[in-house]
Amino acid sequence: MSNSSPPRTSSKLKLRFAEDVMEPIQTYCLMNQDGTLRDSNASIFRELDPEDWRALYSKMVQLKEFDEVMQASQRQGRISFYLTATGEEAIHVGSASALDDEDTVFAQYREQGVLLWRGATVQMLADQCMSNAADPGKGRQMPVHYQSKELHFQTISSPLATQLPHAVGAAYAHKLDGRGKIVVCYFGEGAASEGDFHAALNLASTTDSPVLFFCRNNGYAISTPAREQYRGDGIASRAVGYGMPAIRVDGSDVAAVRAATALARRICVEQSRPVLVEAMAYRVGHHSTSDDSSRYRSPEEMAAAAAAGDPLVRLRAFLEAQGWWGAAEDRALRATERKAVLEALRVAEQRPKPSPLEDLFTDVYGVREGGGGGGAGGLPPHLEAQRAELAAHLALYPETEGY
């Protein structure tokens, strides 16, 4: 029955409410924790060669080493804040590897691996976390709020779910320009409890916008476990209610994540409609460096979950079983990546801080050709007036310039 059709009635219908009419959505998985395959005939195992698999693993190791060094640097007081992707490395790398590099990314705050896959350097990420003069955001954002216009990665914002409606608007723009690009929007299952989630899914569905909603269901919204967040069959089932296809995938299985993302992207492009992927994982680390997860979950729970779903152990076991990887290579890779991150952190610490007063009024509005916008350098008149007011204040109170 279409949305515009009148309801069909029958005198034989019983008075009852629809409840639990769907079977639980199963979790798609291709690779067991020991590296053995559940479906060796899956197309992904024909499409990727040994070098491709090693590239996936290498990028996951790079992400792991970056997270460990930056987490330690925050504990040492060298940066103010950080959060890791421990246990979710396959989600970042598996999904990013299945996208077009010009697809627009709207991330939450735990997708640094997507940037690394697209070519961001550990130096770029370290500069952002250090808020130095090389930070693309000029020190205006807190650590892990990455951005890259060149890599089509929109600036991250802390408030939950605000990126979802923005992603739909950007996807609709992609639809209009007809270049076959999509938007991928990452968020956690906790963000799916926000009103923006429902508004975004409804808008995407009714406008047939090519947006891939990617939910990282890692079991915890900071300290709230999933069992206390919602009833029903997770997040994927909600997409079905909004009229869009959805799939649930094992987020510790990089092969399954890549395969699911590739199919989701194809649906977005070929059918010009939204799709939702729910990747099931476990947040091994604390929510952030401001969190102590031992206050709401036991060490036994954390250890058991980590052992059962470590994405690096799983992929490494697969590589070793194929004869494509070995212990010596693994040690060398980890040492190389750790050394590179430590060097990036050293360089980032030595770089000067940005000039907040000079840049305070820039990048708020676009600058037209010829310096338009109403003022010198392209600033509109009201910002020019504010800049002049600040300059006059500093002339009277020069001792305040450093604050």
C-alpha positions as CSV (number, residue, x, y, z in Angstrom):
1,M,0.0,0.0,0.0
2,S,1.5,3.4,-1.0
3,N,1.6,6.3,1.4
4,S,-1.1,8.0,-0.5
5,S,-3.5,5.1,-0.8
6,P,-6.6,4.8,1.4
7,P,-6.4,2.2,4.1
8,R,-7.8,-1.2,3.3
9,T,-10.5,-2.4,5.7
10,S,-12.1,-5.7,6.3
11,S,-14.8,-6.9,8.6
12,K,-12.7,-10.0,9.3
13,L,-9.8,-8.1,10.9
14,K,-9.4,-8.6,14.6
15,L,-8.9,-5.8,17.0
16,R,-5.2,-6.1,17.8
17,F,-2.0,-4.0,17.8
18,A,1.0,-4.8,15.8
19,E,3.8,-5.7,18.2
20,D,7.1,-7.5,17.5
21,V,6.0,-8.2,14.0
22,M,9.7,-8.4,12.7
23,E,12.1,-11.1,13.3
24,P,15.3,-9.9,14.9
25,I,17.8,-8.6,12.4
26,Q,20.7,-11.0,12.2
27,T,24.3,-9.8,12.4
28,Y,26.3,-10.3,9.2
29,C,29.7,-11.8,9.7
30,L,32.3,-13.3,7.3
31,M,35.3,-14.0,9.5
32,N,35.5,-15.7,12.9
33,Q,37.7,-14.5,15.7
34,D,40.3,-17.2,14.9
35,G,40.5,-16.0,11.3
36,T,38.5,-18.8,9.7
37,L,35.9,-17.9,7.2
38,R,32.2,-18.4,7.5
39,D,31.6,-17.9,3.8
40,S,34.7,-18.3,1.7
41,N,32.7,-17.8,-1.5
42,A,31.8,-14.2,-0.5
43,S,32.8,-11.8,-3.4
44,I,35.1,-9.8,-1.2
45,F,37.5,-12.7,-1.0
46,R,37.8,-12.6,-4.8
47,E,37.9,-8.9,-5.1
48,L,40.8,-8.2,-2.7
49,D,44.3,-9.4,-3.2
50,P,46.9,-10.1,-0.5
51,E,48.2,-6.5,-0.7
52,D,44.7,-5.1,-0.1
53,W,44.3,-7.2,3.0
54,R,47.7,-6.1,4.3
55,A,46.8,-2.5,3.7
56,L,43.6,-2.9,5.7
57,Y,45.6,-4.4,8.6
58,S,48.4,-1.9,8.4
59,K,45.9,1.0,8.7
60,M,44.2,-0.6,11.6
61,V,47.6,-0.9,13.4
62,Q,48.4,2.7,12.6
63,L,45.1,3.7,14.2
64,K,45.8,1.6,17.2
65,E,49.3,3.0,17.8
66,F,48.1,6.6,17.3
67,D,45.4,6.1,19.9
68,E,47.7,4.5,22.4
69,V,50.3,7.3,22.1
70,M,47.7,10.1,22.2
71,Q,45.9,8.6,25.2
72,A,49.2,8.4,27.1
73,S,50.1,12.0,26.1
74,Q,46.8,13.2,27.6
75,R,47.6,11.3,30.8
76,Q,51.0,13.1,30.8
77,G,49.3,16.5,30.5
78,R,50.6,17.1,27.0
79,I,47.1,17.5,25.4
80,S,43.9,18.3,27.1
81,F,41.5,15.6,25.9
82,Y,41.4,12.4,23.8
83,L,39.2,9.4,23.0
84,T,40.3,6.1,21.4
85,A,38.7,3.8,18.9
86,T,39.9,0.6,20.7
87,G,37.8,-2.3,19.6
88,E,36.3,-0.3,16.7
89,E,39.3,-0.2,14.3
90,A,37.6,-2.5,11.8
91,I,34.6,-0.1,11.6
92,H,36.8,2.8,10.6
93,V,39.0,1.1,8.1
94,G,36.4,-1.4,6.7
95,S,33.8,1.3,6.0
96,A,36.3,3.9,4.7
97,S,37.9,1.5,2.3
98,A,34.5,0.8,0.6
99,L,33.7,4.5,0.0
100,D,34.7,6.8,-2.8
101,D,37.3,9.3,-1.5
102,E,35.1,12.2,-2.7
103,D,32.1,11.0,-0.7
104,T,31.4,13.5,2.0
105,V,31.9,12.4,5.6
106,F,30.0,13.7,8.6
107,A,31.6,12.1,11.6
108,Q,30.8,12.1,15.3
109,Y,34.1,12.1,17.3
110,R,35.5,8.5,17.0
111,E,36.3,8.2,13.3
112,Q,40.0,9.2,13.1
113,G,40.6,6.0,11.2
114,V,38.5,7.2,8.4
115,L,40.7,10.2,8.0
116,L,43.9,8.0,8.1
117,W,42.5,5.7,5.4
118,R,41.8,8.7,3.2
119,G,45.4,9.9,3.5
120,A,45.5,12.1,6.5
121,T,48.9,11.9,8.2
122,V,49.5,11.2,11.9
123,Q,51.2,14.6,11.9
124,M,48.0,16.4,10.8
125,L,46.0,14.6,13.5
126,A,48.7,15.3,16.2
127,D,48.7,19.0,15.2
128,Q,45.0,19.2,15.6
129,C,45.1,17.6,19.0
130,M,47.9,19.9,20.1
131,S,46.0,23.0,18.7
132,N,49.1,24.5,17.2
133,A,49.6,26.8,14.2
134,A,49.5,23.9,11.8
135,D,46.1,22.8,13.0
136,P,43.7,23.2,10.0
137,G,41.1,24.5,12.5
138,K,43.6,27.1,13.8
139,G,43.2,25.9,17.4
140,R,39.5,26.8,17.5
141,Q,38.3,23.3,18.2
142,M,39.0,20.9,21.1
143,P,41.2,17.8,20.4
144,V,39.7,15.1,18.1
145,H,37.4,17.6,16.3
146,Y,39.1,17.0,13.0
147,Q,38.4,18.5,9.7
148,S,39.7,18.4,6.1
149,K,38.2,20.1,3.1
150,E,40.7,18.3,0.9
151,L,39.6,14.9,2.2
152,H,35.9,15.8,2.2
153,F,35.7,15.4,6.0
154,Q,33.4,17.9,7.7
155,T,34.4,19.5,11.0
156,I,33.3,17.4,14.0
157,S,31.0,18.9,16.6
158,S,30.6,17.7,20.2
159,P,26.8,17.9,20.5
160,L,25.3,14.6,19.7
161,A,23.4,14.0,16.4
162,T,23.7,17.5,15.0
163,Q,25.6,16.1,12.0
164,L,22.7,13.9,11.0
165,P,20.3,16.6,9.5
166,H,23.4,18.3,8.0
167,A,24.3,15.1,6.3
168,V,20.9,14.8,4.7
169,G,21.1,18.3,3.3
170,A,24.5,17.6,1.9
171,A,23.3,14.3,0.4
172,Y,20.4,16.1,-1.3
173,A,22.9,18.5,-2.8
174,H,24.9,15.5,-4.1
175,K,21.7,14.1,-5.6
176,L,21.0,17.4,-7.4
177,D,24.5,17.6,-8.9
178,G,24.3,14.1,-10.3
179,R,27.9,13.1,-9.9
180,G,27.2,9.8,-8.2
181,K,28.7,10.8,-4.8
182,I,27.0,10.1,-1.4
183,V,27.3,11.3,2.2
184,V,28.2,8.9,4.9
185,C,27.2,10.0,8.4
186,Y,28.7,8.2,11.5
187,F,27.1,8.2,14.9
188,G,26.9,6.1,18.0
189,E,23.8,4.2,19.3
190,G,23.5,6.8,22.0
191,A,23.1,9.6,19.4
192,A,20.2,7.6,18.0
193,S,18.2,8.6,21.0
194,E,18.3,12.2,20.0
195,G,15.5,13.9,18.1
196,D,17.9,14.9,15.3
197,F,18.3,11.2,14.5
198,H,14.6,10.7,13.7
199,A,14.2,14.0,11.9
200,A,17.2,13.1,9.7
201,L,16.0,9.6,8.8
202,N,12.5,10.8,8.0
203,L,13.9,13.7,5.8
204,A,16.3,11.4,4.0
205,S,13.7,8.9,3.3
206,T,11.1,11.3,2.0
207,T,13.6,13.2,-0.2
208,D,15.3,10.0,-1.4
209,S,18.7,11.5,-0.5
210,P,21.8,9.3,-1.0
211,V,23.1,9.2,2.6
212,L,24.6,6.2,4.3
213,F,23.8,6.4,8.0
214,F,26.5,4.4,9.8
215,C,25.7,3.6,13.5
216,R,28.6,2.4,15.7
217,N,26.7,0.4,18.3
218,N,29.5,-0.1,20.8
219,G,27.3,-1.0,23.7
220,Y,27.6,2.2,25.8
221,A,26.5,5.8,25.5
222,I,29.2,7.0,27.9
223,S,28.1,5.2,31.1
224,T,24.7,4.0,29.9
225,P,24.6,0.5,28.5
226,A,22.5,-0.3,25.5
227,R,20.0,-2.3,27.5
228,E,19.0,0.9,29.3
229,Q,19.0,3.1,26.2
230,Y,16.2,1.6,24.2
231,R,13.7,-1.3,23.7
232,G,13.2,-3.1,20.5
233,D,15.6,-4.6,18.0
234,G,18.5,-2.2,18.2
235,I,19.0,0.7,15.7
236,A,18.7,-1.1,12.3
237,S,15.1,-1.9,12.8
238,R,14.3,1.8,13.1
239,A,15.4,2.4,9.6
240,V,12.9,-0.1,8.3
241,G,10.2,1.9,10.0
242,Y,11.3,5.0,8.0
243,G,11.2,3.1,4.8
244,M,14.9,2.5,4.1
245,P,17.0,-0.6,3.8
246,A,19.2,-1.6,6.8
247,I,21.8,-4.2,7.7
248,R,23.4,-5.2,11.0
249,V,27.1,-6.2,10.7
250,D,29.8,-7.5,13.0
251,G,31.9,-4.4,13.7
252,S,34.9,-6.5,14.6
253,D,35.0,-8.1,11.2
254,V,36.7,-5.8,8.7
255,A,35.6,-8.0,5.8
256,A,31.9,-7.9,6.8
257,V,32.0,-4.1,7.4
258,R,33.6,-3.5,4.0
259,A,31.2,-5.7,2.2
260,A,28.1,-4.2,3.9
261,T,29.3,-0.7,3.3
262,A,30.1,-1.4,-0.4
263,L,26.5,-2.7,-0.9
264,A,25.0,0.2,1.1
265,R,26.9,2.7,-1.1
266,R,25.7,1.0,-4.2
267,I,22.1,1.2,-3.1
268,C,22.5,4.9,-2.3
269,V,24.0,5.6,-5.7
270,E,21.9,3.4,-8.0
271,Q,18.6,3.9,-6.2
272,S,19.2,7.4,-4.8
273,R,17.9,6.5,-1.4
274,P,19.2,6.4,2.2
275,V,20.6,3.2,3.8
276,L,21.5,2.5,7.4
277,V,24.3,0.2,8.6
278,E,24.5,-0.8,12.3
279,A,27.9,-2.1,13.2
280,M,28.0,-4.1,16.5
281,A,31.1,-3.7,18.5
282,Y,32.3,-3.1,22.1
283,R,33.9,0.1,23.4
284,V,37.0,-1.5,25.0
285,G,38.4,1.8,26.2
286,H,36.9,4.5,28.4
287,H,34.4,6.8,26.6
288,S,37.1,9.5,26.7
289,T,40.0,10.6,28.9
290,S,37.4,12.4,31.0
291,D,35.7,9.1,31.8
292,D,36.4,6.2,34.2
293,S,34.5,3.2,32.9
294,S,35.5,1.0,35.8
295,R,32.8,2.9,37.8
296,Y,30.0,1.4,35.7
297,R,31.4,-1.9,34.2
298,S,33.6,-4.7,35.6
299,P,37.1,-5.5,34.5
300,E,35.9,-9.0,33.8
301,E,33.3,-7.7,31.4
302,M,35.8,-5.6,29.6
303,A,38.4,-8.3,29.3
304,A,35.9,-10.9,28.0
305,A,34.5,-8.5,25.4
306,A,37.9,-7.5,24.2
307,A,39.1,-11.1,23.8
308,A,35.9,-12.1,22.0
309,G,35.9,-9.3,19.4
310,D,39.4,-7.9,18.9
311,P,39.4,-6.8,15.2
312,L,43.2,-6.7,14.9
313,V,43.5,-10.3,16.3
314,R,40.8,-11.5,13.9
315,L,42.3,-10.0,10.7
316,R,45.9,-10.9,11.7
317,A,44.8,-14.6,12.2
318,F,43.2,-14.6,8.7
319,L,46.4,-13.1,7.2
320,E,48.6,-15.6,8.9
321,A,46.4,-18.5,7.9
322,Q,46.8,-17.4,4.3
323,G,50.6,-17.1,4.6
324,W,50.4,-13.4,4.0
325,W,51.7,-12.2,7.4
326,G,54.1,-13.2,10.1
327,A,55.2,-12.3,13.6
328,A,58.4,-10.5,12.5
329,E,56.4,-8.4,10.1
330,D,53.9,-7.6,12.8
331,R,56.6,-6.4,15.2
332,A,58.2,-4.3,12.6
333,L,55.0,-2.7,11.6
334,R,54.0,-1.8,15.1
335,A,57.4,-0.4,15.9
336,T,57.4,1.7,12.8
337,E,54.0,3.1,13.3
338,R,54.6,3.9,17.0
339,K,57.9,5.7,16.2
340,A,56.1,7.8,13.5
341,V,53.4,8.8,16.0
342,L,55.9,9.7,18.7
343,E,57.8,11.8,16.2
344,A,54.6,13.5,15.1
345,L,53.8,14.3,18.7
346,R,57.3,15.8,19.3
347,V,57.0,18.0,16.2
348,A,53.5,19.1,17.1
349,E,54.6,20.1,20.6
350,Q,57.4,22.3,19.2
351,R,55.2,24.2,16.7
352,P,54.0,27.6,17.8
353,K,50.4,28.2,18.9
354,P,48.0,29.9,16.5
355,S,47.4,33.6,16.8
356,P,43.8,33.6,18.1
357,L,43.4,37.4,18.0
358,E,44.5,37.7,14.4
359,D,42.3,34.8,13.3
360,L,39.3,35.6,15.5
361,F,37.4,37.3,12.7
362,T,38.4,35.2,9.7
363,D,36.7,32.2,8.2
364,V,33.3,33.2,9.6
365,Y,32.0,34.3,6.1
366,G,33.3,33.3,2.7
367,V,35.4,35.8,0.9
368,R,34.2,36.9,-2.5
369,E,36.5,37.4,-5.5
370,G,38.0,40.8,-5.4
371,G,37.7,41.0,-1.6
372,G,33.9,41.4,-1.5
373,G,31.9,41.1,1.6
374,G,31.9,44.8,2.4
375,G,35.2,45.3,4.1
376,A,38.9,45.2,3.6
377,G,40.1,41.6,3.2
378,G,36.5,40.5,2.6
379,L,35.2,40.9,6.1
380,P,31.6,42.3,6.3
381,P,31.2,45.7,8.0
382,H,30.0,44.4,11.4
383,L,33.1,42.2,11.8
384,E,35.4,45.0,10.7
385,A,33.8,47.2,13.4
386,Q,34.3,44.5,16.0
387,R,38.0,44.0,14.9
388,A,38.5,47.8,15.2
389,E,36.9,47.8,18.6
390,L,39.3,45.0,19.8
391,A,42.3,46.9,18.4
392,A,41.3,50.0,20.3
393,H,40.8,48.0,23.5
394,L,44.3,46.5,23.2
395,A,45.8,49.9,22.5
396,L,44.4,51.1,25.9
397,Y,45.2,47.9,27.8
398,P,48.2,46.2,26.1
399,E,48.8,43.9,29.1
400,T,45.6,42.0,28.2
401,E,46.8,40.9,24.7
402,G,48.2,37.6,26.0
403,Y,45.0,36.5,27.6
